[in-house]
Amino acid sequence: MNLIFNGFFTIEAFIKMMAFGKFYFKERWNIFDFIIVLGTWLVIFIGFVFKTNTENQSTAIKMFRVARILRLLKMNKSLK
C-alpha cells in the first residue's frame, strides 16, 4: 500500500510541477508535499538496497502524511 499511495503522491507532485513550473516551490505546502514524497522514496530505496526493516522511518513519514489531511480540512471549511 505504501508504494501505491506514494505513487499517487508522486504523480500528483509531478503534475503540479508541470502545471505551475518554477512557481511550484513558491508555496510552502507544495514544498512540504515534495519533501514527504522524496522522503518516502528514500526510505523505500534504503530498505530495498540494504534489505533492512524501515518500519520506524516509515512511521515517521506516515505522521507527516496525516498533516496533509489536516491541511485539506484547514483549506476547505465545508469539510469541517
FIMAR-990267 format. One record per atom (N, C-alpha, C, CB): x, y, z. Coordinates in pm, whole numbers, plus 32768, in hexadecimal, padded with zeros to 4 digits. Glycine has a CB too. Example, Ala and Ser with C-alpha at 12.3 -4.5 7.8 and 13.67 -1.06 7.14 Angstrom:
2
85277DC7830C 84CE7E3E830C 85287EB6830C 846B7E418389 85057F1F82C4 85577F9682CA 850A80038313 85807FC4823C 
***
This chain:
80
80537F888000 800080008000 8057807E8000 7FA280008079 80C880768046 812080E9804D 814F81117FC2 819980CA80A7 817380AF7F70 81A080CC7EE7 812F81097E94 81D4804D7EA3 80B780D67EA4 804681077E56 802881997E78 7FC980B17E6E 801C81B57EFA 7FFD823E7F21 806E829E7EFF 7FDF82457FB6 80EA82717F13 815982C97EEE 815D82DF7E58 81DE828F7F20 8135827A7E0B 812B828D7D7A 80C682F87D56 8106820A7D36 805182F57D99 7FEC835D7D81 802083E77DA7 7F6C833E7DCF 806283F07E1C 809684727E47 810584A37DEB 80CB84687ED7 815484477DB5 81BE846C7D57 818284A27CD6 821983F47D39 811B845E7CA4 80D8848D7C2B 809A85167C42 806B84277BFE 805B85277CB7 801F85A97CD7 808986177CD7 7FD985A37D60 80FA85FD7D18 816686617D1D 819A867F7C91 81D8862F7D77 81AA86187C3F 81DC862C7BB7 817B86817B64 81F485A57B73 80FB86627B6F 809786AF7B23 809687407B51 800B86707B33 809E87547BD3 80A087DE7C07 811D88287BD8 809987DD7CA2 818F87E17BD6 820A88217BA6 81FE88497B14 828287C47BB8 81C087F37AC5 81AE88137A38 814E88897A27 8178879879EC 80E8888F7A7A 808488F97A6D 80B9897F7A9F 800588D57ABB 80FC897F7B12 812989FC7B4F 81B58A267B25 812389F07BE3 820289C97AF1 828B89E97AC9 82DF8A117B41 828B8A597A61 832B8A7C7B31 83848AA77B9E 83378ADD7C16 83E58B127B6B 82B98AFC7C05 82698B307C74 82398AC17CD2 81F08B7B7C3E 82508A447CAE 822989D47D03 826A89DF7D8D 824F894F7CC0 82E88A057D91 83318A0B7E0E 83208A907E58 83C289F37DF5 82C88AE57E29 82AB8B637E6E 82488B4E7EE0 82748BCA7E0B 81F88AE47EDA 81958AC97F42 81CD8A637FA5 810F8A967F03 81C28A828026 81FC8A2C808D 81BF89A08091 81EC8A6E8113 813D89958075 80FE89118079 813188B88008 8067891F806F 815088F37F97 818A88A47F2A 821488717F50 819288F77EA8 826288C67F91 82E7889C7FBF 82D9882B8024 833489137FFC 827B883A8081 826187D480E5 823C874F80A3 81F388018144 81DF87538044 81B686DA7FFC 822C869A7FB2 814686F97F99 827D86EE7F72 82EF86BD7F27 835386787F83 833287307EDC 836C86B07FF8 83C986758058 839485EE8089 83E086D480CE 831185E580A1 82D7856680CB 82E884FC805F 8243857780ED 82CE85217FE3 82DC84C17F74 836E84947F68 82AC85007EEF 83CC84F37F6B 845984CD7F61 848584787FD8 84B1854A7F58 8459849D804F 847D845180C6 844983C280C1 844884958141 83CE83B28091 8395832C8087 83E282D98022 830183328060 840283137FAE 845082C87F4B 84DB82A67F81 845D83197EC9 851582FF7FD0 859882E5800B 8592826F806B 85CD83628053 852B826A80C0 851A81FB811E 8505817880D2 84A48216817D 84B4817C806A 849C81048019 851E80D67FD8 8430811E7FAD 856B81337FA2 85EA81137F60 864D80D77FC4 862681917F1F 865981148039 86B780E2809E 868F805580CA 86BB81418118 860E803F80DF 85E07FBA8105 85FB7F52809A 854C7FBE8124 85EE7F7A801D 86067F1E7FAE 869A7EFE7F9E 85CE7F587F2D 86ED7F657FA0 877C7F527F88 87BF7F087FFB 87C07FD97F73 87A17F318076 87E67EF880E9 87987E85812A 88007F62814F 87247E6380F2 86D17DF68125 86B87E0581BB 87147D6F8109 86957E7F81E3 867D7E9B8271 85E97EB38289 86CF7F15829F 85C37EAC8306 853A7ECB832F 85317F618344 85127E7C83B1 84E17FA382F5 84D5803582FB 8454805F833F 84DD8070826F 8421800D8399 83A1802983DA 83A580AB842A 837A7FB68435 841080C48475 8418813F84C5 841A81BB846E 8494813B851E 846681B98402 846C822B83A8 83E7823F8362 84DB82198342 83A881D3833C 832781DC82F8 82BD82198354 82F9815382C8 82C281F683D3 8262822C8433 827082C3843E 827581EA84BD 82EA82F48440 830083848449 82C883CB83CF 839683A28458 82DB8392835A 82A983D082E0 821183C982DC 82E4838B8264 81D7835E830E 814583518311 810683BD8367 811C82C78345 814A83E583D2 811584518426 810D84D383D6 816D846484A3 816E84EB8382 816B85648330 80FB855D82C9 81F2857982EA 80DB84E6829C 806C84D8823C 7FE88501827B 806484488209 7FDA84E982FC 7F6185138343 7F5385A9833B 7F6384E483D6 7FC385EF833B 7FC086818330 7F8586AC82AB 804D86BB8341 7F95865D8244 7F57867D81C2 7EBF867D81CF 7F8486178155 7E8A861C8218 7DF98615822B 7DCA868D827C 7DD185928271 7E1586B082E4 7DF187248335 7DF587A482E1 7E4F873083AD 7E5187A98284 7E58881D822A 7DD8882981D9 7ED1881281CD 7DA687B881A7 7D2987BB815B 7CB587EF81B0 7D0887308125 7CB187C3822C 7C4787F38286 7C538888829E 7C4D87A8830A 7CCD88B782AC 7CE4894682C5 7CBD8999824A 7D77895F82E9 7CDA896681D4 7CC189B2815A 7C2C89B18133 7D16897980E9 7BE789448150 7B5D89388125 7B02893981A0 7B4788B780D2 7AC689AA81BA 7A7389BC8232 79FA895E8230 7A448A4E823E 79C8893981BC 795088E581B5 796E885581E1 791788E68126 79EC882A81E0 7A1087A4820D 7A0F879982A5 7A99877E81D9 7A1A880B82E8 7A178809837B 798D87E483A4 7A41889283B8 
***
